[in-house]
């Protein structure tokens, strides 16, 4: 798909324009990214009316199959073209979410990528299940969704009923690409040598929320000023949902353990709106720390 096609598709779906090229085809592989992110499929060259969709799942009021207990839910995700019984359901990406313990209204962090071909009769199929350590997993309900309806009628924000009770929530995400560089990092190595910095990238809901790791950069050897070549993709961005990034800059040490050089937390919405580099003073116990981490739109 050309960059122009992506731009037109994202504009049609009402997403943020500067993220229009934020697909993982060119993502660097020099470091580890979060396992919950699914690699985006690529439409066939020349495909008309084809657009990349990204979405996350949640559920509400899932039924309990055991008395006085909550389910350990996960959701299986499939697709096919048309509604005929002869068509086989094919998994989307990894095919299912992570499993969450004791939760009747879970919110899953897994991001699913899907190539929508408008007007071709694509269907999604969702199955909610509860994990059992002994025996077969419990079925909590299922539901089918017409992808054209999800996009065109519901603006990629849809709540539907499961067959056995409770609801499925499908919400779009907008991938955001960033790059990082640091300046004036503390010298933590023996005899005052420069550090070997790397960055752990987390996101959370609310400033004091729980962290979820989405990327770890490669380390830079002996650097007071470090520039990471990684193009980092945060695929779980949802505008107006009080999301924050938390970046930890650490000094790699294979013998005594990694030392933290400083960290920073800031809200994602203003960064996306301004579309400009943000320089962040690194916070640490060292009051003389002058280190900074700059986050730049990529």
Short mmCIF file of the C-alpha atoms (twelve columns), coordinates in Angstrom:
data_MODEL
# 
_entry.id   MODEL 
# 
loop_
_atom_site.group_PDB 
_atom_site.id 
_atom_site.type_symbol 
_atom_site.label_atom_id 
_atom_site.label_alt_id 
_atom_site.label_comp_id 
_atom_site.label_asym_id 
_atom_site.label_seq_id 
_atom_site.Cartn_x 
_atom_site.Cartn_y 
_atom_site.Cartn_z 
_atom_site.pdbx_PDB_model_num 
ATOM 1   C CA . UNK A 1   0.000   0.000   0.000  1 
ATOM 2   C CA . UNK A 2   1.364   3.454   -0.842 1 
ATOM 3   C CA . UNK A 3   1.653   6.211   1.747  1 
ATOM 4   C CA . UNK A 4   -1.016  8.105   -0.192 1 
ATOM 5   C CA . UNK A 5   -3.447  5.177   0.150  1 
ATOM 6   C CA . UNK A 6   -2.857  4.996   3.868  1 
ATOM 7   C CA . UNK A 7   -3.369  8.720   4.231  1 
ATOM 8   C CA . UNK A 8   -6.680  8.597   2.377  1 
ATOM 9   C CA . UNK A 9   -7.827  5.605   4.425  1 
ATOM 10  C CA . UNK A 10  -6.968  7.176   7.738  1 
ATOM 11  C CA . UNK A 11  -8.630  10.440  6.749  1 
ATOM 12  C CA . UNK A 12  -11.786 8.503   5.885  1 
ATOM 13  C CA . UNK A 13  -11.828 6.876   9.284  1 
ATOM 14  C CA . UNK A 14  -11.351 10.183  11.150 1 
ATOM 15  C CA . UNK A 15  -7.956  9.285   12.648 1 
ATOM 16  C CA . UNK A 16  -5.191  11.728  13.365 1 
ATOM 17  C CA . UNK A 17  -3.428  12.739  10.155 1 
ATOM 18  C CA . UNK A 18  0.167   12.754  11.388 1 
ATOM 19  C CA . UNK A 19  -0.172  9.079   12.327 1 
ATOM 20  C CA . UNK A 20  -1.273  8.088   8.827  1 
ATOM 21  C CA . UNK A 21  2.016   6.377   8.012  1 
ATOM 22  C CA . UNK A 22  2.317   4.634   11.379 1 
ATOM 23  C CA . UNK A 23  2.300   1.051   10.115 1 
ATOM 24  C CA . UNK A 24  4.964   -1.392  11.199 1 
ATOM 25  C CA . UNK A 25  6.368   -2.373  7.812  1 
ATOM 26  C CA . UNK A 26  9.510   -0.270  8.411  1 
ATOM 27  C CA . UNK A 27  9.801   -0.776  12.168 1 
ATOM 28  C CA . UNK A 28  13.358  -1.452  13.354 1 
ATOM 29  C CA . UNK A 29  14.048  -4.881  14.835 1 
ATOM 30  C CA . UNK A 30  17.100  -3.997  16.905 1 
ATOM 31  C CA . UNK A 31  15.196  -4.252  20.173 1 
ATOM 32  C CA . UNK A 32  12.297  -6.069  21.758 1 
ATOM 33  C CA . UNK A 33  8.737   -4.779  21.517 1 
ATOM 34  C CA . UNK A 34  5.753   -5.867  23.589 1 
ATOM 35  C CA . UNK A 35  4.434   -9.332  22.773 1 
ATOM 36  C CA . UNK A 36  0.829   -8.144  22.887 1 
ATOM 37  C CA . UNK A 37  1.243   -6.155  19.672 1 
ATOM 38  C CA . UNK A 38  0.233   -8.043  16.530 1 
ATOM 39  C CA . UNK A 39  2.129   -7.451  13.274 1 
ATOM 40  C CA . UNK A 40  0.004   -5.624  10.725 1 
ATOM 41  C CA . UNK A 41  -1.075  -7.485  7.594  1 
ATOM 42  C CA . UNK A 42  -0.298  -5.879  4.253  1 
ATOM 43  C CA . UNK A 43  -2.953  -5.498  1.551  1 
ATOM 44  C CA . UNK A 44  -2.165  -6.941  -1.861 1 
ATOM 45  C CA . UNK A 45  -0.671  -4.383  -4.282 1 
ATOM 46  C CA . UNK A 46  -3.351  -2.520  -6.196 1 
ATOM 47  C CA . UNK A 47  -6.176  -3.474  -3.850 1 
ATOM 48  C CA . UNK A 48  -8.917  -0.850  -4.045 1 
ATOM 49  C CA . UNK A 49  -10.805 0.417   -0.979 1 
ATOM 50  C CA . UNK A 50  -8.424  -1.400  1.395  1 
ATOM 51  C CA . UNK A 51  -7.582  0.206   4.734  1 
ATOM 52  C CA . UNK A 52  -5.666  -0.854  7.844  1 
ATOM 53  C CA . UNK A 53  -7.782  -1.113  10.997 1 
ATOM 54  C CA . UNK A 54  -6.375  -1.448  14.502 1 
ATOM 55  C CA . UNK A 55  -8.568  -2.250  17.490 1 
ATOM 56  C CA . UNK A 56  -8.608  -3.477  21.080 1 
ATOM 57  C CA . UNK A 57  -11.229 -5.481  22.931 1 
ATOM 58  C CA . UNK A 58  -13.009 -5.283  26.254 1 
ATOM 59  C CA . UNK A 59  -15.985 -7.088  27.770 1 
ATOM 60  C CA . UNK A 60  -18.611 -6.256  30.362 1 
ATOM 61  C CA . UNK A 61  -20.608 -8.435  32.746 1 
ATOM 62  C CA . UNK A 62  -19.382 -11.791 31.477 1 
ATOM 63  C CA . UNK A 63  -21.326 -14.709 33.013 1 
ATOM 64  C CA . UNK A 64  -19.798 -16.826 35.762 1 
ATOM 65  C CA . UNK A 65  -19.793 -20.559 35.080 1 
ATOM 66  C CA . UNK A 66  -18.857 -21.464 38.633 1 
ATOM 67  C CA . UNK A 67  -20.752 -20.399 41.731 1 
ATOM 68  C CA . UNK A 68  -19.183 -17.601 43.793 1 
ATOM 69  C CA . UNK A 69  -16.297 -17.118 41.351 1 
ATOM 70  C CA . UNK A 70  -15.312 -14.767 38.555 1 
ATOM 71  C CA . UNK A 71  -14.209 -15.963 35.119 1 
ATOM 72  C CA . UNK A 72  -10.596 -15.962 33.901 1 
ATOM 73  C CA . UNK A 73  -11.515 -14.551 30.491 1 
ATOM 74  C CA . UNK A 74  -9.889  -14.356 27.102 1 
ATOM 75  C CA . UNK A 75  -11.382 -13.698 23.666 1 
ATOM 76  C CA . UNK A 76  -10.684 -15.595 20.461 1 
ATOM 77  C CA . UNK A 77  -10.816 -13.493 17.268 1 
ATOM 78  C CA . UNK A 78  -11.537 -14.743 13.725 1 
ATOM 79  C CA . UNK A 79  -12.569 -13.393 10.321 1 
ATOM 80  C CA . UNK A 80  -13.981 -14.580 6.997  1 
ATOM 81  C CA . UNK A 81  -15.645 -13.196 3.884  1 
ATOM 82  C CA . UNK A 82  -19.419 -13.684 3.716  1 
ATOM 83  C CA . UNK A 83  -21.845 -15.443 6.021  1 
ATOM 84  C CA . UNK A 84  -22.070 -18.870 4.369  1 
ATOM 85  C CA . UNK A 85  -21.392 -21.854 6.591  1 
ATOM 86  C CA . UNK A 86  -18.890 -23.255 4.083  1 
ATOM 87  C CA . UNK A 87  -16.464 -20.367 4.617  1 
ATOM 88  C CA . UNK A 88  -13.768 -21.116 7.176  1 
ATOM 89  C CA . UNK A 89  -13.032 -18.749 10.048 1 
ATOM 90  C CA . UNK A 90  -9.381  -17.594 10.039 1 
ATOM 91  C CA . UNK A 91  -7.640  -16.220 13.170 1 
ATOM 92  C CA . UNK A 92  -6.719  -12.532 13.187 1 
ATOM 93  C CA . UNK A 93  -3.083  -12.139 14.202 1 
ATOM 94  C CA . UNK A 94  -2.312  -14.330 17.212 1 
ATOM 95  C CA . UNK A 95  -5.980  -15.321 17.251 1 
ATOM 96  C CA . UNK A 96  -6.803  -14.375 20.834 1 
ATOM 97  C CA . UNK A 97  -6.190  -11.950 23.678 1 
ATOM 98  C CA . UNK A 98  -4.200  -12.584 26.824 1 
ATOM 99  C CA . UNK A 99  -6.003  -14.256 29.728 1 
ATOM 100 C CA . UNK A 100 -6.954  -12.086 32.718 1 
ATOM 101 C CA . UNK A 101 -7.673  -13.557 36.138 1 
ATOM 102 C CA . UNK A 102 -10.900 -13.089 38.106 1 
ATOM 103 C CA . UNK A 103 -12.453 -10.413 35.945 1 
ATOM 104 C CA . UNK A 104 -16.017 -10.249 34.616 1 
ATOM 105 C CA . UNK A 105 -15.411 -6.909  32.854 1 
ATOM 106 C CA . UNK A 106 -11.880 -7.195  31.409 1 
ATOM 107 C CA . UNK A 107 -10.036 -4.670  29.260 1 
ATOM 108 C CA . UNK A 108 -7.427  -6.326  27.075 1 
ATOM 109 C CA . UNK A 109 -4.252  -4.568  25.901 1 
ATOM 110 C CA . UNK A 110 -3.729  -6.714  22.801 1 
ATOM 111 C CA . UNK A 111 -3.937  -4.699  19.574 1 
ATOM 112 C CA . UNK A 112 -5.337  -6.475  16.513 1 
ATOM 113 C CA . UNK A 113 -4.535  -5.391  12.954 1 
ATOM 114 C CA . UNK A 114 -6.933  -6.069  10.107 1 
ATOM 115 C CA . UNK A 115 -7.035  -5.138  6.411  1 
ATOM 116 C CA . UNK A 116 -10.573 -3.966  5.684  1 
ATOM 117 C CA . UNK A 117 -11.714 -4.322  2.078  1 
ATOM 118 C CA . UNK A 118 -14.804 -2.144  1.862  1 
ATOM 119 C CA . UNK A 119 -17.921 -3.770  0.466  1 
ATOM 120 C CA . UNK A 120 -16.580 -7.349  0.310  1 
ATOM 121 C CA . UNK A 121 -18.765 -8.803  3.072  1 
ATOM 122 C CA . UNK A 122 -16.039 -9.319  5.667  1 
ATOM 123 C CA . UNK A 123 -17.180 -10.728 9.024  1 
ATOM 124 C CA . UNK A 124 -15.544 -10.945 12.445 1 
ATOM 125 C CA . UNK A 125 -16.285 -13.740 14.909 1 
ATOM 126 C CA . UNK A 126 -15.549 -13.399 18.646 1 
ATOM 127 C CA . UNK A 127 -15.654 -16.165 21.256 1 
ATOM 128 C CA . UNK A 128 -15.354 -15.353 24.972 1 
ATOM 129 C CA . UNK A 129 -13.919 -18.145 27.102 1 
ATOM 130 C CA . UNK A 130 -12.815 -18.688 30.685 1 
ATOM 131 C CA . UNK A 131 -9.543  -20.523 31.240 1 
ATOM 132 C CA . UNK A 132 -9.559  -23.686 33.316 1 
ATOM 133 C CA . UNK A 133 -6.342  -25.189 34.649 1 
ATOM 134 C CA . UNK A 134 -8.051  -28.586 34.736 1 
ATOM 135 C CA . UNK A 135 -10.421 -29.600 31.970 1 
ATOM 136 C CA . UNK A 136 -11.876 -27.764 29.004 1 
ATOM 137 C CA . UNK A 137 -12.164 -23.975 29.006 1 
ATOM 138 C CA . UNK A 138 -15.677 -22.659 29.637 1 
ATOM 139 C CA . UNK A 139 -17.545 -20.989 26.760 1 
ATOM 140 C CA . UNK A 140 -18.914 -17.598 27.854 1 
ATOM 141 C CA . UNK A 141 -20.591 -16.564 24.613 1 
ATOM 142 C CA . UNK A 142 -19.960 -15.598 21.015 1 
ATOM 143 C CA . UNK A 143 -20.965 -12.927 18.511 1 
ATOM 144 C CA . UNK A 144 -20.451 -12.042 14.832 1 
ATOM 145 C CA . UNK A 145 -19.818 -8.520  13.534 1 
ATOM 146 C CA . UNK A 146 -20.091 -7.156  9.982  1 
ATOM 147 C CA . UNK A 147 -16.890 -5.165  9.419  1 
ATOM 148 C CA . UNK A 148 -18.542 -2.646  7.054  1 
ATOM 149 C CA . UNK A 149 -21.117 -1.885  9.763  1 
ATOM 150 C CA . UNK A 150 -18.396 -1.525  12.409 1 
ATOM 151 C CA . UNK A 151 -16.555 1.085   10.324 1 
ATOM 152 C CA . UNK A 152 -19.284 2.916   8.423  1 
ATOM 153 C CA . UNK A 153 -22.235 2.788   10.832 1 
ATOM 154 C CA . UNK A 154 -20.490 2.728   14.212 1 
ATOM 155 C CA . UNK A 155 -17.316 4.767   13.545 1 
ATOM 156 C CA . UNK A 156 -15.144 1.946   14.952 1 
ATOM 157 C CA . UNK A 157 -16.680 2.126   18.420 1 
ATOM 158 C CA . UNK A 158 -19.075 -0.761  18.932 1 
ATOM 159 C CA . UNK A 159 -20.720 -2.604  21.845 1 
ATOM 160 C CA . UNK A 160 -22.592 -5.836  21.045 1 
ATOM 161 C CA . UNK A 161 -24.214 -8.562  23.152 1 
ATOM 162 C CA . UNK A 162 -22.652 -11.984 23.566 1 
ATOM 163 C CA . UNK A 163 -24.928 -14.962 22.994 1 
ATOM 164 C CA . UNK A 164 -24.730 -16.154 26.628 1 
ATOM 165 C CA . UNK A 165 -24.833 -12.782 28.402 1 
ATOM 166 C CA . UNK A 166 -22.534 -9.853  28.822 1 
ATOM 167 C CA . UNK A 167 -21.195 -7.543  26.129 1 
ATOM 168 C CA . UNK A 168 -18.215 -7.219  23.815 1 
ATOM 169 C CA . UNK A 169 -16.646 -3.791  23.262 1 
ATOM 170 C CA . UNK A 170 -14.548 -3.088  20.153 1 
ATOM 171 C CA . UNK A 171 -12.632 0.206   20.080 1 
ATOM 172 C CA . UNK A 172 -10.312 1.584   17.444 1 
ATOM 173 C CA . UNK A 173 -6.739  2.597   18.195 1 
ATOM 174 C CA . UNK A 174 -4.441  4.965   16.304 1 
ATOM 175 C CA . UNK A 175 -0.795  3.870   15.966 1 
ATOM 176 C CA . UNK A 176 1.717   6.576   16.921 1 
ATOM 177 C CA . UNK A 177 5.391   6.463   15.933 1 
ATOM 178 C CA . UNK A 178 8.149   8.121   17.927 1 
ATOM 179 C CA . UNK A 179 11.941  8.250   18.228 1 
ATOM 180 C CA . UNK A 180 14.109  9.008   21.267 1 
ATOM 181 C CA . UNK A 181 17.371  10.696  22.147 1 
ATOM 182 C CA . UNK A 182 18.988  11.563  25.490 1 
ATOM 183 C CA . UNK A 183 21.462  14.236  26.536 1 
ATOM 184 C CA . UNK A 184 23.734  14.824  29.560 1 
ATOM 185 C CA . UNK A 185 23.185  11.382  31.051 1 
ATOM 186 C CA . UNK A 186 24.877  10.678  34.391 1 
ATOM 187 C CA . UNK A 187 28.183  8.776   34.284 1 
ATOM 188 C CA . UNK A 188 27.452  5.583   36.217 1 
ATOM 189 C CA . UNK A 189 30.246  3.235   35.137 1 
ATOM 190 C CA . UNK A 190 33.345  2.467   37.203 1 
ATOM 191 C CA . UNK A 191 35.941  5.274   37.407 1 
ATOM 192 C CA . UNK A 192 33.490  7.810   36.011 1 
ATOM 193 C CA . UNK A 193 33.051  6.236   32.595 1 
ATOM 194 C CA . UNK A 194 30.013  7.002   30.479 1 
ATOM 195 C CA . UNK A 195 26.892  4.872   30.919 1 
ATOM 196 C CA . UNK A 196 25.515  2.230   28.546 1 
ATOM 197 C CA . UNK A 197 21.946  3.600   28.298 1 
ATOM 198 C CA . UNK A 198 18.774  1.994   27.047 1 
ATOM 199 C CA . UNK A 199 15.108  2.942   27.445 1 
ATOM 200 C CA . UNK A 200 12.115  0.962   28.663 1 
ATOM 201 C CA . UNK A 201 8.880   2.401   27.252 1 
ATOM 202 C CA . UNK A 202 5.623   1.948   29.181 1 
ATOM 203 C CA . UNK A 203 2.077   3.263   28.928 1 
ATOM 204 C CA . UNK A 204 -0.619  3.611   31.569 1 
ATOM 205 C CA . UNK A 205 -4.136  4.931   32.066 1 
ATOM 206 C CA . UNK A 206 -4.006  7.874   34.477 1 
ATOM 207 C CA . UNK A 207 -0.823  9.448   35.819 1 
ATOM 208 C CA . UNK A 208 -0.723  6.998   38.722 1 
ATOM 209 C CA . UNK A 209 -1.932  3.982   36.717 1 
ATOM 210 C CA . UNK A 210 -0.219  0.627   36.284 1 
ATOM 211 C CA . UNK A 211 2.536   0.400   33.679 1 
ATOM 212 C CA . UNK A 212 2.386   -1.818  30.586 1 
ATOM 213 C CA . UNK A 213 5.670   -2.286  28.709 1 
ATOM 214 C CA . UNK A 214 5.378   -1.728  24.941 1 
ATOM 215 C CA . UNK A 215 9.012   -1.349  23.829 1 
ATOM 216 C CA . UNK A 216 12.636  -1.663  24.968 1 
ATOM 217 C CA . UNK A 217 15.391  -0.009  22.944 1 
ATOM 218 C CA . UNK A 218 18.837  -1.443  22.277 1 
ATOM 219 C CA . UNK A 219 21.616  -0.225  24.573 1 
ATOM 220 C CA . UNK A 220 24.158  2.370   23.500 1 
ATOM 221 C CA . UNK A 221 27.734  1.725   24.665 1 
ATOM 222 C CA . UNK A 222 29.596  4.458   26.544 1 
ATOM 223 C CA . UNK A 223 27.251  7.325   25.740 1 
ATOM 224 C CA . UNK A 224 26.587  10.534  27.632 1 
ATOM 225 C CA . UNK A 225 24.480  11.663  24.660 1 
ATOM 226 C CA . UNK A 226 22.545  8.800   23.075 1 
ATOM 227 C CA . UNK A 227 20.510  8.722   19.858 1 
ATOM 228 C CA . UNK A 228 18.434  5.594   19.310 1 
ATOM 229 C CA . UNK A 229 17.754  4.699   15.651 1 
ATOM 230 C CA . UNK A 230 14.643  2.752   16.631 1 
ATOM 231 C CA . UNK A 231 11.315  3.867   15.182 1 
ATOM 232 C CA . UNK A 232 9.080   3.006   18.121 1 
ATOM 233 C CA . UNK A 233 5.408   2.320   17.513 1 
ATOM 234 C CA . UNK A 234 2.771   2.701   20.205 1 
ATOM 235 C CA . UNK A 235 -0.239  0.998   18.646 1 
ATOM 236 C CA . UNK A 236 -2.662  1.336   21.589 1 
ATOM 237 C CA . UNK A 237 -3.277  5.095   21.441 1 
ATOM 238 C CA . UNK A 238 -6.900  6.067   22.108 1 
ATOM 239 C CA . UNK A 239 -7.608  9.785   22.121 1 
ATOM 240 C CA . UNK A 240 -9.275  11.219  25.210 1 
ATOM 241 C CA . UNK A 241 -8.763  8.181   27.448 1 
ATOM 242 C CA . UNK A 242 -6.240  9.711   29.907 1 
ATOM 243 C CA . UNK A 243 -3.263  7.738   28.613 1 
ATOM 244 C CA . UNK A 244 0.293   8.487   29.746 1 
ATOM 245 C CA . UNK A 245 3.756   7.390   28.643 1 
ATOM 246 C CA . UNK A 246 6.392   6.429   31.188 1 
ATOM 247 C CA . UNK A 247 9.995   6.236   29.942 1 
ATOM 248 C CA . UNK A 248 12.764  4.750   32.101 1 
ATOM 249 C CA . UNK A 249 16.354  5.403   31.049 1 
ATOM 250 C CA . UNK A 250 18.675  2.757   32.485 1 
ATOM 251 C CA . UNK A 251 22.402  1.980   32.480 1 
ATOM 252 C CA . UNK A 252 23.032  -1.578  31.299 1 
ATOM 253 C CA . UNK A 253 25.231  -3.625  33.631 1 
ATOM 254 C CA . UNK A 254 25.474  -7.381  33.115 1 
ATOM 255 C CA . UNK A 255 27.238  -8.034  36.429 1 
ATOM 256 C CA . UNK A 256 25.659  -5.880  39.140 1 
ATOM 257 C CA . UNK A 257 22.241  -5.152  37.619 1 
ATOM 258 C CA . UNK A 258 20.931  -2.187  35.680 1 
ATOM 259 C CA . UNK A 259 20.945  1.246   37.315 1 
ATOM 260 C CA . UNK A 260 18.187  3.761   36.613 1 
ATOM 261 C CA . UNK A 261 19.485  7.039   35.182 1 
ATOM 262 C CA . UNK A 262 16.114  8.748   35.435 1 
ATOM 263 C CA . UNK A 263 12.530  8.574   34.249 1 
ATOM 264 C CA . UNK A 264 9.722   10.781  32.985 1 
ATOM 265 C CA . UNK A 265 5.914   10.547  32.786 1 
ATOM 266 C CA . UNK A 266 3.697   12.693  30.560 1 
ATOM 267 C CA . UNK A 267 0.256   12.674  28.950 1 
ATOM 268 C CA . UNK A 268 0.005   11.411  25.372 1 
ATOM 269 C CA . UNK A 269 -2.918  13.535  24.062 1 
ATOM 270 C CA . UNK A 270 -1.060  16.906  24.126 1 
ATOM 271 C CA . UNK A 271 1.979   15.331  22.453 1 
ATOM 272 C CA . UNK A 272 -0.148  13.955  19.610 1 
ATOM 273 C CA . UNK A 273 -2.051  17.239  19.229 1 
ATOM 274 C CA . UNK A 274 1.082   19.419  19.091 1 
ATOM 275 C CA . UNK A 275 3.019   17.036  16.808 1 
ATOM 276 C CA . UNK A 276 6.289   18.437  18.135 1 
ATOM 277 C CA . UNK A 277 9.346   17.125  19.946 1 
ATOM 278 C CA . UNK A 278 9.023   17.098  23.736 1 
ATOM 279 C CA . UNK A 279 12.135  17.554  25.899 1 
ATOM 280 C CA . UNK A 280 11.729  15.897  29.317 1 
ATOM 281 C CA . UNK A 281 13.978  16.438  32.335 1 
ATOM 282 C CA . UNK A 282 14.833  13.037  33.790 1 
ATOM 283 C CA . UNK A 283 13.749  12.629  37.398 1 
ATOM 284 C CA . UNK A 284 16.028  10.724  39.783 1 
ATOM 285 C CA . UNK A 285 17.322  10.671  43.360 1 
ATOM 286 C CA . UNK A 286 20.427  12.531  42.185 1 
ATOM 287 C CA . UNK A 287 19.577  16.227  42.522 1 
ATOM 288 C CA . UNK A 288 22.505  17.128  40.220 1 
ATOM 289 C CA . UNK A 289 21.096  15.030  37.395 1 
ATOM 290 C CA . UNK A 290 20.845  17.226  34.275 1 
ATOM 291 C CA . UNK A 291 19.863  14.417  31.943 1 
ATOM 292 C CA . UNK A 292 17.035  14.849  29.440 1 
ATOM 293 C CA . UNK A 293 15.067  12.524  27.186 1 
ATOM 294 C CA . UNK A 294 13.529  13.976  24.041 1 
ATOM 295 C CA . UNK A 295 10.550  12.238  22.419 1 
ATOM 296 C CA . UNK A 296 10.051  13.124  18.742 1 
ATOM 297 C CA . UNK A 297 7.235   12.284  16.303 1 
ATOM 298 C CA . UNK A 298 8.608   9.834   13.708 1 
# 
